[in-house]
């Protein structure tokens, strides 16, 4: 897999100073975590998961979650489990590149059951998504114990084979959304304990996800499509604390942006948030109108705030959101030149940026530079003068 692989060579040459790297099961976990992009959730009880996966792959989806948890009714769980097992068996027969696939399970017991039923086809998965993960009542440790059983039983623990060939390691993405994390009286201790548990099992953790829907629900709230999650102060406070404890450059984890749950047009209350300036050509003005009509300008704003707050990628529930996440994740030419000038320069000091419009400080900006170069590996670097609007136009048509 590779981001933007549907572009023609000519279009890619015009848009990119540096193309994204290819993603394989052998790619470093750090690169895979950053490259997840818009992670599309789909209910596991859909009638044809195989066609869904292949269709979304062809539309540019790089990571996808088959959900056995909140997206399906309790009564449908047994049938949905069988649906996932059958889909994995079928996908294993396809000679296609697949998105990075995950199954979101409800319990450690369900993880074991699905993996054992799928058998060798479990190797198609990049891993499992773990809901309501915490270290207060033992559920986090139980999930990780179940993962280790699956790894060992199915040979998915990363141990090289007898001929020295690399082996796939199954990993997990815990979702932080439980009450001890949400409530301020218990948050610091809960996050500290979660960090200790995840750090002790670092090789098993791909990235950390944020369950903003459950966080909002804890306060009886639900944001409208006119507001970003950062406008909901009680939830924004939780996100800030999660990044503070789990997202530090020294020993932290990749943390993805929370779900955007709106996907159809409704009457708006607040004025649009998308500037006219970047949309200069007639086709780009038409694109802006399509974005405005679908009320996606607030999603663009939220993605921008995700990046500003150290979050990479995003949970999405509609395919139309994926192109927005990916276009805004591309590293700009200016960012890239700054990062190259800073990375590895640990002697200190400051210098004017290559674009001559800001001051680059060598020591304080090291962590930012490393993170930016990793994002460049995952999403590529825009050519000089190319903006996210150009990438959107190429992706959305």
C-alpha positions in Angstrom: 0.0 0.0 0.0 1.0 3.6 -0.5 -0.9 6.9 0.0 -2.0 8.5 -3.2 -1.1 5.5 -5.4 -4.1 6.1 -7.6 -2.5 9.3 -9.1 -0.9 9.1 -12.5 2.8 9.5 -12.7 2.3 12.9 -14.3 -0.1 14.1 -11.6 2.1 12.8 -8.8 5.1 14.5 -10.4 3.3 17.8 -10.3 2.0 17.5 -6.8 4.9 15.9 -4.9 8.4 17.0 -4.2 8.8 13.6 -2.5 6.4 10.7 -2.8 5.1 8.7 0.2 7.0 5.4 1.0 5.4 2.0 0.3 3.8 0.4 3.3 4.2 -3.3 4.0 3.8 -5.6 6.9 7.5 -5.3 7.4 7.4 -1.5 7.6 8.5 -0.1 11.0 5.6 0.1 13.5 6.4 3.8 13.9 5.8 4.5 10.2 2.7 2.3 10.1 1.2 4.2 13.1 1.8 7.6 11.4 0.6 6.3 8.0 -2.8 5.0 9.2 -4.5 8.2 7.9 -8.2 8.3 7.8 -9.0 5.0 9.5 -12.4 3.9 8.2 -14.7 2.0 10.6 -17.3 -0.3 9.1 -19.9 -2.4 11.0 -18.8 -6.1 10.9 -22.4 -7.2 10.1 -22.4 -5.6 6.7 -23.5 -8.1 4.0 -20.4 -8.1 1.9 -17.3 -7.0 3.9 -15.0 -8.3 1.2 -16.4 -6.0 -1.5 -16.4 -3.2 1.0 -12.7 -3.7 1.8 -11.6 -3.9 -1.8 -13.8 -1.0 -2.9 -12.4 1.3 -0.2 -8.9 0.2 -1.0 -9.4 1.3 -4.6 -10.7 4.6 -3.4 -7.6 5.3 -1.4 -8.3 3.9 2.1 -5.1 2.8 3.8 -6.5 1.5 7.1 -9.8 0.0 8.0 -11.5 -1.4 11.1 -14.1 -4.1 11.0 -16.2 -3.2 14.1 -17.8 -5.8 16.4 -18.5 -3.3 19.1 -20.8 -0.2 19.3 -21.6 -0.1 15.6 -23.7 -3.3 15.8 -26.6 -4.4 18.0 -25.8 -6.9 20.7 -28.1 -9.4 19.2 -26.1 -9.4 15.9 -22.7 -10.1 17.5 -22.6 -13.9 16.9 -23.5 -13.5 13.2 -21.1 -10.5 12.8 -18.2 -12.6 14.2 -18.9 -15.3 11.6 -19.1 -12.6 9.0 -15.6 -11.3 9.9 -14.1 -14.8 9.9 -15.6 -15.5 6.5 -14.4 -12.2 5.1 -10.8 -12.8 6.3 -10.9 -16.3 4.7 -12.1 -14.8 1.4 -9.6 -11.9 1.4 -6.8 -14.4 2.0 -7.6 -15.8 -1.4 -7.4 -12.5 -3.2 -4.1 -11.5 -4.8 -4.5 -7.8 -4.0 -2.8 -5.3 -1.8 -5.1 -4.7 1.1 -5.6 -1.8 3.5 -4.1 -2.2 7.0 -7.0 -4.2 8.5 -8.1 -4.3 12.2 -10.9 -5.9 14.1 -12.5 -3.9 16.9 -13.5 -6.4 19.5 -15.6 -6.1 22.7 -13.7 -8.4 25.1 -10.5 -10.3 25.3 -12.5 -13.5 25.0 -14.0 -12.3 21.7 -10.5 -11.5 20.4 -9.4 -15.1 21.1 -12.5 -16.6 19.6 -12.3 -14.6 16.4 -8.6 -15.2 15.9 -8.9 -18.9 16.5 -11.9 -19.2 14.2 -10.0 -17.3 11.5 -6.8 -19.3 12.0 -4.1 -18.6 9.4 -6.3 -15.8 7.9 -5.7 -13.8 11.0 -2.3 -12.9 9.5 -4.2 -10.6 7.1 -4.8 -8.3 10.1 -2.5 -5.6 11.3 -4.1 -6.0 14.7 -7.1 -5.4 16.9 -8.7 -2.3 18.3 -9.4 -2.4 22.0 -12.4 -0.4 23.4 -12.6 1.3 26.8 -9.0 0.4 27.6 -7.7 1.2 31.1 -5.5 -0.3 33.8 -7.9 0.3 36.7 -10.0 -2.9 36.6 -7.6 -5.2 34.8 -9.3 -5.0 31.4 -6.2 -3.6 29.7 -3.9 -6.4 31.0 -6.5 -9.0 30.0 -6.6 -7.7 26.5 -2.8 -7.8 26.2 -2.7 -11.3 27.7 -5.2 -12.4 25.0 -3.1 -10.8 22.3 -0.1 -12.8 23.5 -2.0 -16.0 23.3 -3.1 -15.2 19.8 0.5 -14.2 18.8 1.9 -17.5 20.1 -0.8 -19.8 18.8 -0.8 -18.4 15.3 2.9 -17.5 15.0 2.2 -13.8 14.8 4.7 -12.6 17.5 7.3 -11.3 15.1 9.8 -14.1 15.6 11.7 -14.7 12.4 11.1 -18.0 10.6 13.6 -20.8 10.4 15.0 -19.4 7.1 15.4 -16.0 8.7 12.5 -14.3 6.9 10.8 -11.6 8.9 7.5 -12.6 10.7 4.4 -10.5 11.0 3.6 -9.2 14.5 0.0 -8.7 15.4 -0.4 -5.4 17.3 -3.2 -3.5 19.0 -4.7 0.0 19.1 -6.2 0.8 22.5 -9.0 3.3 22.6 -9.0 5.7 25.6 -12.7 6.4 26.5 -13.4 4.9 29.9 -14.7 6.9 33.0 -11.5 6.9 35.0 -9.8 8.8 32.1 -12.7 11.2 31.5 -13.4 12.3 35.1 -10.9 14.8 36.4 -10.7 13.3 39.9 -9.2 10.0 38.6 -7.7 11.1 35.2 -4.1 11.7 36.2 -3.7 8.4 38.0 -5.6 6.5 35.3 -3.4 7.9 32.4 -0.2 7.3 34.4 -1.2 3.7 35.0 -2.2 3.2 31.3 1.1 4.7 30.2 3.0 2.2 32.5 1.1 -0.7 31.0 1.5 0.3 27.4 5.2 1.1 27.9 5.8 -2.4 29.4 4.3 -3.8 26.2 5.6 -1.3 23.7 6.2 -3.8 20.9 2.5 -4.8 21.0 1.2 -1.2 20.7 0.8 0.3 17.2 -1.0 3.6 18.2 -3.4 5.0 20.7 -6.9 6.2 19.7 -9.3 8.6 21.4 -12.9 7.8 22.0 -14.4 11.3 21.9 -18.0 10.0 21.4 -17.9 8.2 24.8 -16.2 11.2 26.4 -18.9 13.5 25.2 -21.6 11.0 26.3 -20.2 11.1 29.8 -21.3 14.7 30.0 -24.5 14.2 28.1 -23.1 16.2 25.1 -22.9 15.8 21.4 -21.2 18.4 19.2 -22.9 19.7 16.1 -21.2 19.8 12.7 -20.5 23.5 13.2 -18.1 22.8 16.1 -14.8 20.9 16.4 -14.2 18.6 19.3 -11.8 21.3 20.6 -14.8 23.6 21.1 -16.2 21.1 23.6 -14.0 22.2 26.5 -14.5 19.3 28.8 -13.5 16.8 26.1 -10.6 19.1 24.8 -9.2 19.0 28.3 -9.1 15.2 28.3 -7.4 15.2 24.9 -4.8 17.6 26.1 -4.1 15.4 29.2 -3.8 12.3 27.0 -1.2 13.9 24.8 0.6 15.3 27.9 1.0 11.8 29.4 1.1 9.5 26.4 2.2 11.6 23.5 5.5 13.1 24.6 8.4 12.8 22.1 10.6 10.9 24.7 8.9 7.5 25.0 5.4 8.5 23.9 3.0 6.9 21.4 1.4 8.0 18.2 -2.1 9.2 19.1 -4.8 9.6 16.4 -7.5 12.2 16.2 -11.0 11.4 17.4 -13.9 10.4 15.2 -15.8 12.9 13.0 -19.3 11.5 13.1 -21.2 13.7 10.6 -21.6 12.9 6.9 -24.6 14.4 5.4 -25.8 18.0 4.7 -27.9 19.7 7.3 -28.9 23.3 8.1 -26.0 25.2 9.5 -26.0 27.6 12.4 -22.5 29.2 12.3 -20.8 30.8 9.3 -18.5 28.7 7.1 -14.9 28.3 8.4 -13.1 27.7 5.0 -11.3 30.7 3.6 -11.8 31.5 -0.1 -8.1 32.4 -0.7 -6.6 28.9 -1.2 -9.3 28.1 -3.8 -8.1 30.2 -6.7 -9.0 28.4 -9.9 -12.5 27.8 -11.3 -12.3 24.1 -10.6 -11.0 24.8 -7.0 -13.9 27.1 -6.4 -16.3 24.4 -7.4 -14.4 22.0 -5.0 -14.8 24.6 -2.2 -18.6 24.8 -2.9 -18.8 21.0 -2.7 -17.0 21.0 0.6 -19.2 23.8 2.0 -22.4 22.1 0.8 -21.4 18.9 2.6 -20.4 20.9 5.7 -16.9 19.5 5.6 -15.2 22.8 6.4 -15.5 22.1 10.1 -13.9 18.7 9.6 -11.0 20.4 7.8 -10.6 22.8 10.8 -10.7 19.9 13.2 -8.0 18.0 11.3 -5.8 21.2 11.4 -6.3 21.4 15.2 -5.6 17.6 15.5 -2.2 18.2 13.9 -1.5 21.3 16.0 -2.2 19.3 19.1 0.1 16.4 18.2 -2.5 14.0 16.8 -1.9 12.1 13.6 -4.6 10.4 11.5 -8.2 10.3 12.3 -11.1 7.9 12.9 -13.7 8.3 10.2 -17.1 6.7 9.5 -17.6 7.8 5.9 -15.4 7.3 2.9 -15.7 10.9 1.8 -13.7 12.0 4.8 -10.6 9.9 3.9 -9.3 12.2 1.2 -9.6 15.2 3.5 -7.5 13.5 6.2 -4.8 12.4 3.7 -4.6 15.7 1.8 -4.1 17.6 5.0 -1.5 15.2 6.3 0.9 15.8 3.4 3.9 17.7 4.6 4.2 21.1 2.9 7.4 22.0 1.0 8.1 24.7 3.5 7.7 22.4 6.5 9.9 19.8 4.9 12.8 22.3 4.2 12.5 23.5 7.8 12.6 19.9 9.2 15.6 19.0 7.0 17.5 22.1 8.1 16.8 21.3 11.8 17.0 17.5 12.1 20.2 16.3 13.5 21.6 19.8 14.1 22.1 19.4 17.8 24.7 22.1 18.2 22.1 24.7 19.1 21.7 28.2 17.8 19.0 29.6 15.5 18.8 30.5 11.9 16.4 32.0 9.4 14.2 29.4 7.8 14.8 28.4 4.1 11.7 30.3 3.1 13.0 33.3 5.0 9.8 33.9 7.0 10.5 32.5 10.5 13.3 31.6 12.9 14.3 27.9 13.2 15.8 27.1 16.7 17.9 24.0 16.4 17.4 22.4 19.9 13.8 23.3 20.7 12.5 22.2 17.3 14.3 18.8 17.1 11.3 16.7 18.1 9.0 18.6 15.7 11.5 18.0 12.9 11.7 14.3 13.5 8.0 14.0 13.6 7.6 16.0 10.4 10.1 13.8 8.5 8.3 10.7 9.6 5.0 12.2 8.4 6.8 13.0 5.1 7.7 9.3 4.7 4.1 8.4 5.3 2.3 11.0 3.2 4.9 12.6 1.0 6.0 16.2 0.6 4.2 18.7 -1.6 6.0 20.3 -4.5 6.7 24.0 -4.0 3.6 26.1 -4.4 1.2 23.1 -4.0 -1.4 23.3 -1.3 -3.8 20.9 0.4 -6.4 22.2 -2.0 -4.4 20.8 -5.0 -4.2 17.4 -3.2 -7.9 17.5 -2.5 -8.8 18.3 -6.0 -6.6 15.4 -7.3 -8.1 13.0 -4.8 -11.7 14.0 -4.9 -12.0 14.8 -8.6 
